[in-house]
Amino acid sequence: MSAEAEIQQTVLGNIGDQQEMLQAAFDARDEFIAPFLEAFRAGPVSRVVFLGSGTSYNVSTLAASLFSRVAGVEGVAPYPTEFTHYGAGLDPAHTDPSSILCVGISQSGTSISTCEAIEHAKSSGYRTLALTGDTTSRITTIAETVTPLLVGLELTGPETKGYTASVLTVYLWAFAVAKETGALDAAEADSGIAAAGEVAAQFKTVIREAEEWYDRNRPSLLHSSRLNILGYGADHATMLEGVLKVAEMLRVPTIGNLVEEHVHGPTMALKFDHATLFIGSDEAEFERMVSIRDAIGEHAPGAHIITCRDFDGADDRDLVFSVKANTYLAPLLYTVPFQFLAAKGGADVFIDTNVNPIPIRFGHYKDE
């Protein structure tokens, strides 16, 4: 029996390990920043195309936003199959392909759609880079540059610390590139990077407060006939990851939407026993989001705000983290309550989250 087979991991155990993992990854950040910068410097970059499926797609959408908004380099995140078969994410103009950097994100390195997308990108003349937790996996035989995802072992099916490790990675990439391009001056970029280390060092508090939020709201959350998860801005990705985690583990009807789009039709289906979870990014829509929460709460009281930002009217339904993070780093925190809702909620209703109810491996190469 291999050493890995002897390790008995649980999703809840992996959630609890996230501070140690994040601190270790932050301390060793040159291992994944240096090769990325080297690939970036190899020639002019007109666009970075982030490619991943599942949790890695959610990370890709955040990465695209960070590169566009922080690094001053256009970032896009098409689905890998849409990129491979239909050219999604590519400039319809005849841009020099060597100026486009395609980044494949796959924790296992065996995602079929991502490996095929990177193979297609490479054969089409695009520059390619892989971010993976297994630096001997299939994707590493395809991409020109490989950067390690410093997540350690995650042997459970649903990925939790893999997501947070990936968020930390793309956040640090964006600030390192911003320093390189001059989108931020050196002091601003270094401050943004240091902020990640400060949050990593306080992550046990994030984990504790997220679990306390779940525990005090457990009865209403678990008795909801539907969960609505709403985000905006940088936390579009957090919304997607929240929906995915709940689908993987709690397995109840769940929809995700942007806050503003949710009031253009979906609220017509609102029922008293629906829970609505708002991700309160510190961005332009925050006050509008609070107003919408208050209005929805009059009809379905299970309306919760998850945020780092203090606001009037917060109550026990809400989670206002005592750990504060900037707009672009906060997604690292906001996924944790959804991890507890999914994993601890699943355990509380006797779901074995390590067992796939459809035991067919669709998305990964079967021999790896």
One Martini backbone bead per residue (centre of mass of N, CA, C, O) as a GRO file, in nm:
protein
  368
    1MET     BB    1   0.097   0.036   0.022
    2SER     BB    2   0.073   0.352  -0.008
    3ALA     BB    3   0.114   0.644   0.155
    4GLU     BB    4  -0.145   0.775   0.042
    5ALA     BB    5  -0.345   0.539   0.115
    6GLU     BB    6  -0.296   0.579   0.436
    7ILE     BB    7  -0.437   0.844   0.402
    8GLN     BB    8  -0.702   1.007   0.587
    9GLN     BB    9  -0.913   1.209   0.427
   10THR     BB   10  -1.098   1.515   0.461
   11VAL     BB   11  -1.260   1.793   0.389
   12LEU     BB   12  -1.254   1.920   0.673
   13GLY     BB   13  -0.951   1.880   0.710
   14ASN     BB   14  -0.867   2.060   0.467
   15ILE     BB   15  -0.990   2.318   0.567
   16GLY     BB   16  -0.814   2.324   0.836
   17ASP     BB   17  -0.526   2.334   0.657
   18GLN     BB   18  -0.506   2.621   0.511
   19GLN     BB   19  -0.301   2.788   0.663
   20GLU     BB   20  -0.048   2.616   0.626
   21MET     BB   21  -0.061   2.611   0.318
   22LEU     BB   22  -0.056   2.921   0.263
   23GLN     BB   23   0.206   2.986   0.410
   24ALA     BB   24   0.390   2.797   0.247
   25ALA     BB   25   0.326   2.922  -0.030
   26PHE     BB   26   0.413   3.208   0.031
   27ASP     BB   27   0.709   3.144   0.114
   28ALA     BB   28   0.732   2.982  -0.191
   29ARG     BB   29   0.650   3.183  -0.435
   30ASP     BB   30   0.895   3.168  -0.637
   31GLU     BB   31   0.815   2.890  -0.765
   32PHE     BB   32   0.558   3.042  -0.930
   33ILE     BB   33   0.656   3.328  -1.019
   34ALA     BB   34   0.920   3.303  -1.182
   35PRO     BB   35   0.816   3.127  -1.427
   36PHE     BB   36   0.598   3.324  -1.509
   37LEU     BB   37   0.777   3.570  -1.569
   38GLU     BB   38   0.950   3.434  -1.779
   39ALA     BB   39   0.717   3.383  -1.978
   40PHE     BB   40   0.624   3.680  -1.998
   41ARG     BB   41   0.920   3.790  -2.103
   42ALA     BB   42   0.955   3.638  -2.387
   43GLY     BB   43   0.726   3.848  -2.474
   44PRO     BB   44   0.478   3.998  -2.586
   45VAL     BB   45   0.156   4.066  -2.417
   46SER     BB   46  -0.191   4.081  -2.512
   47ARG     BB   47  -0.284   3.799  -2.373
   48VAL     BB   48  -0.462   3.603  -2.121
   49VAL     BB   49  -0.544   3.256  -2.120
   50PHE     BB   50  -0.769   3.092  -1.913
   51LEU     BB   51  -0.768   2.731  -1.831
   52GLY     BB   52  -1.055   2.552  -1.697
   53SER     BB   53  -1.220   2.312  -1.487
   54GLY     BB   54  -1.430   2.382  -1.263
   55THR     BB   55  -1.249   2.505  -1.024
   56SER     BB   56  -1.047   2.612  -1.246
   57TYR     BB   57  -1.251   2.799  -1.379
   58ASN     BB   58  -1.304   2.983  -1.140
   59VAL     BB   59  -1.014   3.080  -1.120
   60SER     BB   60  -0.995   3.194  -1.410
   61THR     BB   61  -1.197   3.427  -1.372
   62LEU     BB   62  -1.027   3.570  -1.161
   63ALA     BB   63  -0.765   3.600  -1.321
   64ALA     BB   64  -0.881   3.773  -1.548
   65SER     BB   65  -0.963   4.008  -1.364
   66LEU     BB   66  -0.685   4.069  -1.238
   67PHE     BB   67  -0.532   4.129  -1.502
   68SER     BB   68  -0.718   4.360  -1.602
   69ARG     BB   69  -0.723   4.538  -1.319
   70VAL     BB   70  -0.411   4.513  -1.214
   71ALA     BB   71  -0.196   4.443  -1.463
   72GLY     BB   72  -0.292   4.554  -1.755
   73VAL     BB   73  -0.393   4.270  -1.877
   74GLU     BB   74  -0.559   4.085  -2.075
   75GLY     BB   75  -0.825   3.875  -1.952
   76VAL     BB   76  -0.939   3.536  -2.010
   77ALA     BB   77  -1.223   3.270  -1.957
   78PRO     BB   78  -1.271   3.014  -2.119
   79TYR     BB   79  -1.381   2.735  -2.205
   80PRO     BB   80  -1.193   2.489  -2.322
   81THR     BB   81  -1.386   2.379  -2.547
   82GLU     BB   82  -1.444   2.661  -2.670
   83PHE     BB   83  -1.152   2.713  -2.748
   84THR     BB   84  -1.085   2.459  -2.922
   85HIS     BB   85  -1.355   2.459  -3.121
   86TYR     BB   86  -1.436   2.808  -3.130
   87GLY     BB   87  -1.229   3.042  -3.023
   88ALA     BB   88  -1.259   3.122  -2.747
   89GLY     BB   89  -1.075   3.416  -2.636
   90LEU     BB   90  -1.011   3.522  -2.918
   91ASP     BB   91  -0.896   3.731  -3.146
   92PRO     BB   92  -1.035   3.809  -3.448
   93ALA     BB   93  -0.795   3.923  -3.497
   94HIS     BB   94  -0.456   3.904  -3.626
   95THR     BB   95  -0.294   3.798  -3.387
   96ASP     BB   96  -0.011   3.722  -3.256
   97PRO     BB   97   0.023   3.421  -3.105
   98SER     BB   98   0.294   3.484  -2.939
   99SER     BB   99   0.120   3.709  -2.756
  100ILE     BB  100  -0.024   3.454  -2.633
  101LEU     BB  101  -0.111   3.335  -2.310
  102CYS     BB  102  -0.162   3.000  -2.206
  103VAL     BB  103  -0.340   2.886  -1.910
  104GLY     BB  104  -0.328   2.584  -1.738
  105ILE     BB  105  -0.564   2.460  -1.494
  106SER     BB  106  -0.456   2.167  -1.291
  107GLN     BB  107  -0.424   1.991  -1.017
  108SER     BB  108  -0.378   1.700  -1.155
  109GLY     BB  109  -0.317   1.717  -1.482
  110THR     BB  110  -0.597   1.540  -1.617
  111SER     BB  111  -0.767   1.725  -1.774
  112ILE     BB  112  -0.902   1.695  -2.071
  113SER     BB  113  -0.984   1.985  -2.161
  114THR     BB  114  -0.715   2.125  -2.079
  115CYS     BB  115  -0.512   1.957  -2.236
  116GLU     BB  116  -0.641   2.009  -2.515
  117ALA     BB  117  -0.612   2.317  -2.508
  118ILE     BB  118  -0.300   2.327  -2.483
  119GLU     BB  119  -0.245   2.166  -2.738
  120HIS     BB  120  -0.385   2.362  -2.929
  121ALA     BB  121  -0.222   2.612  -2.859
  122LYS     BB  122   0.057   2.505  -2.934
  123SER     BB  123  -0.016   2.425  -3.238
  124SER     BB  124  -0.101   2.750  -3.288
  125GLY     BB  125   0.144   2.934  -3.140
  126TYR     BB  126   0.104   2.947  -2.847
  127ARG     BB  127   0.167   3.015  -2.536
  128THR     BB  128   0.254   2.788  -2.259
  129LEU     BB  129   0.099   2.711  -1.932
  130ALA     BB  130   0.123   2.537  -1.614
  131LEU     BB  131  -0.098   2.465  -1.335
  132THR     BB  132   0.016   2.222  -1.085
  133GLY     BB  133   0.027   1.960  -0.836
  134ASP     BB  134   0.156   1.776  -1.083
  135THR     BB  135   0.483   1.773  -1.227
  136THR     BB  136   0.411   1.466  -1.385
  137SER     BB  137   0.184   1.524  -1.561
  138ARG     BB  138   0.033   1.557  -1.860
  139ILE     BB  139   0.043   1.872  -1.888
  140THR     BB  140   0.367   1.881  -1.865
  141THR     BB  141   0.404   1.752  -2.164
  142ILE     BB  142   0.286   2.019  -2.313
  143ALA     BB  143   0.384   2.251  -2.174
  144GLU     BB  144   0.645   2.482  -2.168
  145THR     BB  145   0.543   2.573  -1.881
  146VAL     BB  146   0.592   2.504  -1.525
  147THR     BB  147   0.381   2.538  -1.234
  148PRO     BB  148   0.337   2.510  -0.901
  149LEU     BB  149   0.095   2.379  -0.685
  150LEU     BB  150   0.100   2.454  -0.331
  151VAL     BB  151  -0.106   2.211  -0.176
  152GLY     BB  152  -0.048   1.932  -0.161
  153LEU     BB  153  -0.244   1.703  -0.028
  154GLU     BB  154  -0.557   1.597  -0.213
  155LEU     BB  155  -0.768   1.307  -0.183
  156THR     BB  156  -1.022   1.434  -0.232
  157GLY     BB  157  -1.255   1.516  -0.446
  158PRO     BB  158  -1.327   1.771  -0.329
  159GLU     BB  159  -1.207   2.098  -0.365
  160THR     BB  160  -1.047   2.336  -0.142
  161LYS     BB  161  -0.738   2.399  -0.109
  162GLY     BB  162  -0.700   2.418  -0.416
  163TYR     BB  163  -0.850   2.682  -0.451
  164THR     BB  164  -0.691   2.864  -0.253
  165ALA     BB  165  -0.416   2.816  -0.384
  166SER     BB  166  -0.500   2.935  -0.662
  167VAL     BB  167  -0.579   3.216  -0.569
  168LEU     BB  168  -0.307   3.295  -0.456
  169THR     BB  169  -0.149   3.261  -0.718
  170VAL     BB  170  -0.302   3.465  -0.909
  171TYR     BB  171  -0.266   3.706  -0.728
  172LEU     BB  172   0.049   3.711  -0.731
  173TRP     BB  173   0.081   3.731  -1.030
  174ALA     BB  174  -0.063   4.003  -1.075
  175PHE     BB  175   0.132   4.174  -0.893
  176ALA     BB  176   0.393   4.098  -1.039
  177VAL     BB  177   0.304   4.208  -1.318
  178ALA     BB  178   0.239   4.498  -1.231
  179LYS     BB  179   0.535   4.557  -1.165
  180GLU     BB  180   0.651   4.491  -1.447
  181THR     BB  181   0.451   4.700  -1.615
  182GLY     BB  182   0.351   4.952  -1.416
  183ALA     BB  183   0.057   4.944  -1.307
  184LEU     BB  184   0.235   4.935  -1.052
  185ASP     BB  185   0.409   5.029  -0.815
  186ALA     BB  186   0.630   4.882  -0.612
  187ALA     BB  187   0.485   4.947  -0.345
  188GLU     BB  188   0.202   4.846  -0.423
  189ALA     BB  189   0.278   4.558  -0.500
  190ASP     BB  190   0.416   4.479  -0.232
  191SER     BB  191   0.165   4.529  -0.059
  192GLY     BB  192  -0.017   4.318  -0.196
  193ILE     BB  193   0.166   4.078  -0.128
  194ALA     BB  194   0.179   4.113   0.184
  195ALA     BB  195  -0.127   4.079   0.235
  196ALA     BB  196  -0.132   3.773   0.185
  197GLY     BB  197   0.041   3.696   0.431
  198GLU     BB  198  -0.148   3.817   0.646
  199VAL     BB  199  -0.393   3.641   0.584
  200ALA     BB  200  -0.264   3.362   0.613
  201ALA     BB  201  -0.192   3.411   0.926
  202GLN     BB  202  -0.537   3.438   0.977
  203PHE     BB  203  -0.702   3.177   0.876
  204LYS     BB  204  -0.817   3.052   1.137
  205THR     BB  205  -1.023   3.276   1.177
  206VAL     BB  206  -1.178   3.231   0.919
  207ILE     BB  207  -1.258   2.939   0.981
  208ARG     BB  208  -1.403   2.987   1.248
  209GLU     BB  209  -1.616   3.198   1.149
  210ALA     BB  210  -1.741   3.018   0.930
  211GLU     BB  211  -1.836   2.790   1.117
  212GLU     BB  212  -2.011   2.964   1.303
  213TRP     BB  213  -2.206   3.051   1.088
  214TYR     BB  214  -2.311   2.775   1.018
  215ASP     BB  215  -2.408   2.684   1.300
  216ARG     BB  216  -2.620   2.926   1.347
  217ASN     BB  217  -2.763   2.849   1.039
  218ARG     BB  218  -2.827   2.548   0.994
  219PRO     BB  219  -3.137   2.504   1.000
  220SER     BB  220  -3.214   2.691   0.759
  221LEU     BB  221  -3.019   2.585   0.543
  222LEU     BB  222  -3.112   2.270   0.558
  223HIS     BB  223  -3.434   2.369   0.507
  224SER     BB  224  -3.385   2.446   0.225
  225SER     BB  225  -3.510   2.416  -0.107
  226ARG     BB  226  -3.315   2.665  -0.182
  227LEU     BB  227  -3.015   2.804  -0.326
  228ASN     BB  228  -2.880   3.136  -0.337
  229ILE     BB  229  -2.595   3.262  -0.520
  230LEU     BB  230  -2.441   3.589  -0.487
  231GLY     BB  231  -2.259   3.816  -0.705
  232TYR     BB  232  -1.967   4.035  -0.780
  233GLY     BB  233  -1.718   4.109  -0.949
  234ALA     BB  234  -1.459   3.943  -0.810
  235ASP     BB  235  -1.708   3.734  -0.698
  236HIS     BB  236  -1.796   3.557  -0.931
  237ALA     BB  237  -1.613   3.315  -0.863
  238THR     BB  238  -1.730   3.253  -0.581
  239MET     BB  239  -2.008   3.180  -0.679
  240LEU     BB  240  -1.924   2.940  -0.853
  241GLU     BB  241  -1.787   2.779  -0.621
  242GLY     BB  242  -2.031   2.758  -0.435
  243VAL     BB  243  -2.210   2.598  -0.627
  244LEU     BB  244  -2.019   2.359  -0.668
  245LYS     BB  245  -1.989   2.264  -0.372
  246VAL     BB  246  -2.289   2.213  -0.316
  247ALA     BB  247  -2.330   2.009  -0.544
  248GLU     BB  248  -2.110   1.800  -0.449
  249MET     BB  249  -2.221   1.776  -0.129
  250LEU     BB  250  -2.524   1.870  -0.058
  251ARG     BB  251  -2.732   1.831  -0.296
  252VAL     BB  252  -2.897   2.095  -0.377
  253PRO     BB  253  -3.077   2.330  -0.501
  254THR     BB  254  -2.874   2.556  -0.708
  255ILE     BB  255  -2.809   2.903  -0.765
  256GLY     BB  256  -2.635   3.137  -0.977
  257ASN     BB  257  -2.562   3.498  -0.954
  258LEU     BB  258  -2.599   3.808  -1.019
  259VAL     BB  259  -2.746   4.039  -0.843
  260GLU     BB  260  -2.884   4.209  -1.069
  261GLU     BB  261  -2.993   3.961  -1.234
  262HIS     BB  262  -3.180   3.836  -1.013
  263VAL     BB  263  -3.406   4.079  -1.045
  264HIS     BB  264  -3.451   3.961  -1.360
  265GLY     BB  265  -3.671   3.700  -1.254
  266PRO     BB  266  -3.579   3.491  -1.024
  267THR     BB  267  -3.763   3.624  -0.793
  268MET     BB  268  -4.032   3.490  -0.891
  269ALA     BB  269  -3.931   3.205  -0.737
  270LEU     BB  270  -3.961   3.295  -0.455
  271LYS     BB  271  -3.939   3.148  -0.131
  272PHE     BB  272  -3.955   3.122   0.207
  273ASP     BB  273  -3.738   2.856   0.199
  274HIS     BB  274  -3.519   3.034   0.088
  275ALA     BB  275  -3.175   3.078   0.036
  276THR     BB  276  -2.967   3.383   0.046
  277LEU     BB  277  -2.631   3.443  -0.076
  278PHE     BB  278  -2.422   3.719  -0.020
  279ILE     BB  279  -2.142   3.863  -0.181
  280GLY     BB  280  -1.959   4.136  -0.023
  281SER     BB  281  -1.812   4.328  -0.211
  282ASP     BB  282  -1.578   4.603  -0.222
  283GLU     BB  283  -1.785   4.768  -0.425
  284ALA     BB  284  -2.013   4.948  -0.610
  285GLU     BB  285  -2.259   4.728  -0.517
  286PHE     BB  286  -2.298   4.714  -0.209
  287GLU     BB  287  -2.549   4.889  -0.136
  288ARG     BB  288  -2.738   4.749  -0.332
  289MET     BB  289  -2.713   4.469  -0.205
  290VAL     BB  290  -2.836   4.540   0.071
  291SER     BB  291  -3.113   4.625  -0.039
  292ILE     BB  292  -3.181   4.350  -0.166
  293ARG     BB  293  -3.164   4.185   0.088
  294ASP     BB  294  -3.390   4.333   0.243
  295ALA     BB  295  -3.614   4.267   0.039
  296ILE     BB  296  -3.591   3.957   0.043
  297GLY     BB  297  -3.621   3.927   0.362
  298GLU     BB  298  -3.937   3.986   0.359
  299HIS     BB  299  -3.994   3.688   0.204
  300ALA     BB  300  -3.696   3.554   0.282
  301PRO     BB  301  -3.512   3.533   0.574
  302GLY     BB  302  -3.268   3.367   0.429
  303ALA     BB  303  -3.055   3.636   0.433
  304HIS     BB  304  -2.708   3.657   0.342
  305ILE     BB  305  -2.394   3.807   0.440
  306ILE     BB  306  -2.063   3.802   0.291
  307THR     BB  307  -1.790   3.980   0.460
  308CYS     BB  308  -1.547   4.249   0.541
  309ARG     BB  309  -1.766   4.468   0.558
  310ASP     BB  310  -1.893   4.700   0.738
  311PHE     BB  311  -2.251   4.720   0.840
  312ASP     BB  312  -2.559   4.817   0.860
  313GLY     BB  313  -2.769   4.550   0.986
  314ALA     BB  314  -2.618   4.335   1.102
  315ASP     BB  315  -2.645   3.981   1.172
  316ASP     BB  316  -2.656   3.638   1.236
  317ARG     BB  317  -2.680   3.576   0.927
  318ASP     BB  318  -2.407   3.701   0.913
  319LEU     BB  319  -2.065   3.752   0.767
  320VAL     BB  320  -1.812   3.939   0.941
  321PHE     BB  321  -1.504   3.965   0.907
  322SER     BB  322  -1.224   4.044   1.101
  323VAL     BB  323  -1.077   3.990   0.857
  324LYS     BB  324  -0.902   4.192   0.631
  325ALA     BB  325  -0.947   4.260   0.274
  326ASN     BB  326  -0.899   4.315  -0.028
  327THR     BB  327  -1.080   4.289  -0.308
  328TYR     BB  328  -0.873   4.064  -0.441
  329LEU     BB  329  -0.841   3.882  -0.167
  330ALA     BB  330  -1.125   3.808  -0.049
  331PRO     BB  331  -1.191   3.538  -0.206
  332LEU     BB  332  -1.028   3.363  -0.006
  333LEU     BB  333  -1.252   3.386   0.222
  334TYR     BB  334  -1.548   3.347   0.087
  335THR     BB  335  -1.534   3.028   0.039
  336VAL     BB  336  -1.544   2.896   0.327
  337PRO     BB  337  -1.851   2.892   0.398
  338PHE     BB  338  -1.913   2.699   0.154
  339GLN     BB  339  -1.749   2.464   0.253
  340PHE     BB  340  -1.917   2.417   0.510
  341LEU     BB  341  -2.196   2.390   0.387
  342ALA     BB  342  -2.115   2.143   0.217
  343ALA     BB  343  -1.956   1.951   0.419
  344LYS     BB  344  -2.111   1.980   0.691
  345GLY     BB  345  -2.388   1.957   0.568
  346GLY     BB  346  -2.351   1.678   0.450
  347ALA     BB  347  -2.289   1.536   0.720
  348ASP     BB  348  -2.565   1.627   0.863
  349VAL     BB  349  -2.718   1.444   0.613
  350PHE     BB  350  -2.545   1.179   0.545
  351ILE     BB  351  -2.310   1.253   0.344
  352ASP     BB  352  -2.067   1.109   0.139
  353THR     BB  353  -1.835   1.316  -0.017
  354ASN     BB  354  -1.636   1.072  -0.129
  355VAL     BB  355  -1.894   0.980  -0.291
  356ASN     BB  356  -1.985   0.903  -0.609
  357PRO     BB  357  -2.301   0.866  -0.748
  358ILE     BB  358  -2.122   0.868  -1.027
  359PRO     BB  359  -1.886   0.614  -1.104
  360ILE     BB  360  -1.765   0.821  -1.338
  361ARG     BB  361  -1.481   0.931  -1.531
  362PHE     BB  362  -1.512   1.199  -1.736
  363GLY     BB  363  -1.276   1.449  -1.691
  364HIS     BB  364  -1.045   1.222  -1.680
  365TYR     BB  365  -0.790   1.038  -1.711
  366LYS     BB  366  -0.802   0.697  -1.634
  367ASP     BB  367  -0.468   0.640  -1.618
  368GLU     BB  368  -0.430   0.888  -1.367
   0.00000   0.00000   0.00000
